[in-house]
Amino acid sequence: MENKNFHRTITVNASAEEAMKKISEVNHWWAKNFTGKAETLNDKFSVHFGETYVDFQISELIPNQKVVWKVTDCNLDWIKARKEWNGTQVVFKISEKKNSTQIDFTHVGLVPGVECYNDCEVGWRHHLTVGLEKFINEGKGMPE
């Protein structure tokens, strides 16, 4: 059985440029406890949820098309494999359609069988729909 990285596609009512800008505003859609910057190549930032934290660096950036966040460190305090996300990548691919923009989200390395997969899949689905999609479409996300 092939392990597949977690993937989700959302469609938003915004330009690719606006979608890219909103993705970088992490504290408005994913985590209120956010430090650093998530706008340009090599930017470093962190998100914190109590004892859980994830540190990222932007490792690839193609304006209005793609951004890749590489996990440089983490502490997933609710599982035994607390460093499970280290080295994984969060990828946003952006493409304009006729009257909307499609965002293809992939967490490379988050595959069925890893300890946090079930919880993380639920979490990402929530943050992408009531967080990012709502933030882009309505101007107000629901960060934790």
C-alpha positions as CSV (number, residue, x, y, z in Angstrom):
1,M,0.0,0.0,0.0
2,E,1.4,3.4,-1.0
3,N,1.7,6.0,1.7
4,K,0.2,9.2,0.6
5,N,1.0,12.6,2.0
6,F,-1.9,14.5,3.5
7,H,-3.4,16.7,0.8
8,R,-6.4,19.0,0.7
9,T,-7.6,21.4,-2.0
10,I,-9.6,24.5,-1.2
11,T,-11.0,27.1,-3.6
12,V,-11.2,30.8,-2.6
13,N,-12.7,33.9,-4.0
14,A,-9.5,35.9,-4.3
15,S,-6.6,36.4,-6.7
16,A,-3.5,34.3,-6.4
17,E,-1.6,37.3,-5.1
18,E,-4.2,37.9,-2.3
19,A,-4.2,34.1,-1.4
20,M,-0.4,34.1,-1.1
21,K,-0.5,37.2,1.1
22,K,-3.2,35.7,3.4
23,I,-1.3,32.4,3.7
24,S,1.6,34.3,5.1
25,E,-0.6,35.9,7.8
26,V,-0.5,32.7,9.9
27,N,-1.7,34.3,13.1
28,H,-5.0,35.2,11.4
29,W,-6.0,31.7,10.3
30,W,-3.9,29.0,12.1
31,A,-2.2,30.1,15.3
32,K,-2.6,33.2,17.4
33,N,0.6,32.4,19.2
34,F,2.9,33.1,16.2
35,T,6.4,34.6,16.1
36,G,8.7,35.6,13.2
37,K,7.8,36.3,9.6
38,A,6.3,34.0,6.9
39,E,6.5,36.2,3.8
40,T,9.8,35.8,2.0
41,L,12.4,33.1,1.1
42,N,14.3,32.0,4.2
43,D,11.9,33.7,6.7
44,K,11.7,31.8,9.9
45,F,8.6,31.5,12.1
46,S,7.1,29.5,14.9
47,V,3.6,28.5,16.0
48,H,2.8,27.5,19.6
49,F,-0.2,25.7,21.1
50,G,0.6,25.3,24.8
51,E,3.6,23.0,25.1
52,T,3.3,22.1,21.4
53,Y,5.4,24.2,19.0
54,V,6.5,24.0,15.4
55,D,9.4,26.0,13.9
56,F,9.4,26.6,10.1
57,Q,11.7,28.1,7.5
58,I,10.4,29.2,4.0
59,S,12.5,26.9,1.8
60,E,10.9,27.7,-1.5
61,L,8.9,30.6,-2.8
62,I,7.5,31.3,-6.3
63,P,5.4,34.5,-6.0
64,N,1.7,33.8,-6.4
65,Q,2.3,30.1,-7.3
66,K,4.0,28.2,-4.5
67,V,5.4,28.4,-1.0
68,V,7.1,25.7,1.0
69,W,7.5,25.7,4.8
70,K,10.2,23.3,6.0
71,V,9.8,22.1,9.6
72,T,13.1,22.8,11.3
73,D,12.1,21.8,14.8
74,C,9.0,20.8,16.7
75,N,7.5,19.4,19.9
76,L,4.2,17.6,19.4
77,D,3.6,17.1,23.1
78,W,0.5,14.9,22.8
79,I,2.3,12.0,21.1
80,K,5.4,9.8,21.9
81,A,7.2,10.8,18.7
82,R,7.4,14.5,19.6
83,K,9.8,15.3,16.8
84,E,7.7,13.5,14.2
85,W,7.3,16.6,11.9
86,N,11.0,17.4,11.8
87,G,12.1,17.6,8.2
88,T,8.6,17.5,6.8
89,Q,7.3,20.2,4.5
90,V,4.1,22.1,4.2
91,V,3.4,23.0,0.6
92,F,0.9,25.5,-0.8
93,K,0.5,25.4,-4.6
94,I,-1.7,28.2,-5.9
95,S,-3.4,28.5,-9.3
96,E,-5.9,30.9,-10.6
97,K,-9.0,29.5,-12.2
98,K,-11.7,31.4,-14.1
99,N,-13.2,33.4,-11.2
100,S,-11.4,31.9,-8.2
101,T,-8.1,30.6,-6.9
102,Q,-7.3,27.0,-6.1
103,I,-4.9,26.2,-3.2
104,D,-3.5,22.7,-3.2
105,F,-2.1,22.0,0.3
106,T,0.2,19.1,0.9
107,H,2.0,18.2,4.1
108,V,4.9,16.1,2.7
109,G,5.8,13.5,5.3
110,L,2.4,13.4,7.0
111,V,1.3,10.0,5.9
112,P,-1.0,7.2,7.2
113,G,0.9,5.2,9.7
114,V,2.8,8.0,11.4
115,E,1.7,8.5,15.0
116,C,0.0,11.9,14.7
117,Y,-1.6,11.2,11.3
118,N,-5.2,10.9,12.5
119,D,-5.1,13.9,14.8
120,C,-3.1,16.0,12.4
121,E,-5.4,15.2,9.5
122,V,-8.4,16.4,11.5
123,G,-6.4,19.5,12.6
124,W,-5.3,20.5,9.1
125,R,-8.8,20.0,7.6
126,H,-10.1,22.3,10.3
127,H,-7.4,25.0,9.9
128,L,-7.7,24.9,6.1
129,T,-11.5,25.3,6.0
130,V,-12.5,27.3,9.0
131,G,-9.2,29.0,9.2
132,L,-7.5,29.8,5.9
133,E,-10.5,29.5,3.5
134,K,-12.7,31.6,5.8
135,F,-10.0,34.1,6.3
136,I,-9.4,34.6,2.5
137,N,-13.1,34.6,1.6
138,E,-14.6,36.5,4.6
139,G,-11.6,38.4,6.1
140,K,-11.8,36.5,9.4
141,G,-10.4,33.1,10.2
142,M,-10.5,31.1,13.4
143,P,-6.9,30.7,14.6
144,E,-6.2,28.7,17.8
